């Protein structure tokens, strides 16, 4: 009986020490930090999107820190805790940063060239003197975030023809992305608005 109790207690302790693993809309990610409420906001943001995040074949580590600009590198996403604390307003940014993971792990130069022809932009990656909205990688991430969560609450919602997410209507973008990724089509599913 004492051995069984020790095993149960050890298992419980290990579960508390392990980072939280989540599967939202199929995506696999772990949190490096952030409060339970902040982590819940990130989960809600990814769940709101109809994009199948499970297409990304990598576990993504999500860092939630105060004063850190939202950013992504292969396998990592950084989110400003103040932004995440704003609630639904942050959801478009969360999706945008996860869309960079789609870029890092599912696109190659040929696929990026097809997307750049449709999305515009001066270059895919940052070059000296270029603005954020000129980068096709940013247009791609914003358009993915908008196309798969078309809500008035989405901060990636285009308000003018020059916005990062305005290069293609969502239906056209989804069809192009499905072709580029080699999937038959993106399934429609209801999402929270």
C-alpha positions in Angstrom: 0.0 0.0 0.0 2.8 2.5 0.8 4.5 1.8 -2.5 1.3 2.4 -4.4 0.7 5.7 -2.6 4.3 6.7 -3.4 3.8 6.0 -7.1 0.6 8.0 -7.2 2.2 10.9 -5.4 5.3 10.8 -7.7 3.0 10.7 -10.8 1.1 13.7 -9.5 4.3 15.6 -8.7 5.7 14.9 -12.2 2.4 16.1 -13.8 2.7 19.4 -11.9 6.3 19.9 -13.0 5.7 19.1 -16.7 4.8 22.0 -19.0 1.2 22.1 -20.1 0.7 20.2 -23.3 -2.3 21.4 -25.4 -4.0 20.2 -28.5 -6.1 23.1 -29.9 -7.5 22.6 -33.3 -5.0 19.9 -33.6 -1.9 21.9 -32.9 0.6 20.6 -30.4 2.3 23.2 -28.2 3.7 23.6 -24.7 3.7 26.7 -22.5 7.1 27.8 -21.1 5.4 30.3 -18.8 2.3 32.4 -18.5 -0.5 32.3 -15.9 -3.3 29.8 -16.2 -5.6 32.6 -17.4 -3.1 33.7 -20.1 -2.6 30.1 -21.2 -6.4 29.7 -21.5 -6.5 32.8 -23.7 -3.9 31.3 -26.1 -5.9 28.1 -26.2 -9.1 30.0 -26.9 -7.4 32.0 -29.7 -6.2 28.8 -31.4 -9.5 27.1 -30.9 -11.4 30.0 -32.5 -9.5 29.5 -35.8 -10.8 26.9 -38.3 -7.2 26.3 -39.4 -6.0 22.7 -38.7 -2.9 23.5 -36.6 -2.0 19.8 -36.5 -0.5 20.2 -40.0 2.5 21.7 -38.2 4.6 18.6 -37.5 6.4 20.1 -34.5 5.6 20.8 -30.9 5.7 24.6 -30.5 6.9 26.3 -27.3 4.8 29.3 -26.3 6.5 31.9 -24.1 4.3 34.6 -22.5 6.4 37.4 -21.0 5.7 41.0 -20.0 7.3 43.5 -22.2 8.3 41.1 -25.0 7.2 41.9 -28.5 5.1 39.2 -30.1 7.5 37.2 -32.3 8.1 33.7 -33.7 11.1 31.6 -34.6 11.0 28.0 -35.7 9.5 26.1 -32.8 8.9 29.1 -30.6 6.3 31.8 -30.1 6.7 34.8 -27.8 3.7 36.8 -26.7 3.5 39.9 -24.6 1.6 39.1 -21.4 -0.1 42.5 -21.4 -1.5 41.8 -24.9 -2.6 38.3 -23.9 -4.3 39.8 -20.8 -6.4 42.0 -23.1 -8.5 38.9 -24.0 -10.1 38.4 -27.4 -8.2 41.4 -28.8 -5.0 39.3 -28.7 -6.4 36.3 -30.5 -5.6 37.5 -34.0 -2.0 38.1 -32.9 -1.7 34.6 -31.4 -3.0 33.1 -34.6 -0.6 35.3 -36.7 2.4 34.1 -34.7 1.3 30.4 -35.0 0.9 31.0 -38.7 4.6 31.7 -38.9 5.1 28.1 -37.6 3.1 27.0 -40.7 5.6 29.0 -42.8 8.7 27.6 -41.0 7.6 24.0 -41.1 5.4 23.5 -44.1 6.7 25.9 -46.7 9.8 25.8 -48.9 11.1 28.4 -51.3 8.9 27.1 -54.2 5.8 27.3 -52.1 6.7 30.7 -50.8 7.2 31.9 -54.4 3.6 30.8 -55.2 2.2 32.6 -52.2 4.3 35.7 -52.8 3.0 36.0 -56.4 -0.6 36.1 -54.9 0.0 38.0 -51.7 2.5 40.6 -52.9 5.2 42.1 -50.8 8.8 43.1 -51.6 10.4 40.0 -50.1 9.5 37.0 -47.9 12.1 37.7 -45.2 13.1 41.0 -43.7 15.5 43.2 -45.6 17.1 46.4 -44.4 14.6 49.3 -44.6 11.5 47.3 -45.2 8.3 47.9 -43.3 6.5 45.0 -41.6 3.6 45.2 -44.1 6.0 44.9 -47.0 7.1 41.4 -46.0 5.3 38.6 -47.6 5.9 36.4 -44.5 3.9 38.9 -42.5 1.2 39.2 -45.2 1.0 35.4 -45.2 0.6 35.1 -41.4 -2.0 37.9 -41.2 -4.0 36.6 -44.1 -4.0 33.1 -42.6 -5.2 34.5 -39.2 -7.9 36.5 -40.9 -9.1 33.9 -43.4 -9.6 31.2 -40.8 -11.2 33.4 -38.1 -13.3 36.0 -39.8 -14.6 37.8 -36.8 -15.1 41.4 -36.2 -13.1 40.9 -33.0 -10.0 39.7 -35.1 -7.3 42.3 -34.9 -6.0 41.0 -38.3 -9.3 42.0 -40.0 -8.5 44.2 -42.9 -9.9 47.7 -42.8 -8.3 48.9 -46.1 -7.0 47.4 -49.3 -3.4 48.0 -48.2 -3.6 46.0 -44.9 -1.4 42.9 -44.5 -4.4 40.6 -44.5 -6.2 42.2 -47.5 -4.2 40.8 -50.5 -6.6 38.0 -51.1 -10.2 37.3 -50.1 -10.4 34.4 -47.6 -12.0 31.9 -50.0 -9.2 32.5 -52.5 -6.5 32.4 -49.9 -7.8 29.1 -48.5 -7.9 27.5 -51.9 -4.4 28.7 -52.7 -3.0 27.5 -49.4 -4.7 24.1 -49.8 -3.1 23.7 -53.2 0.3 24.9 -52.0 0.2 22.5 -49.0 -1.1 19.6 -51.0 -4.3 19.1 -49.0 -7.6 18.5 -50.7 -9.4 21.4 -49.0 -9.7 22.9 -45.7 -12.7 21.5 -43.9 -15.3 23.9 -42.8 -16.1 23.8 -39.1 -17.9 26.2 -36.9 -15.8 28.4 -34.9 -16.4 30.8 -32.0 -17.0 34.4 -33.2 
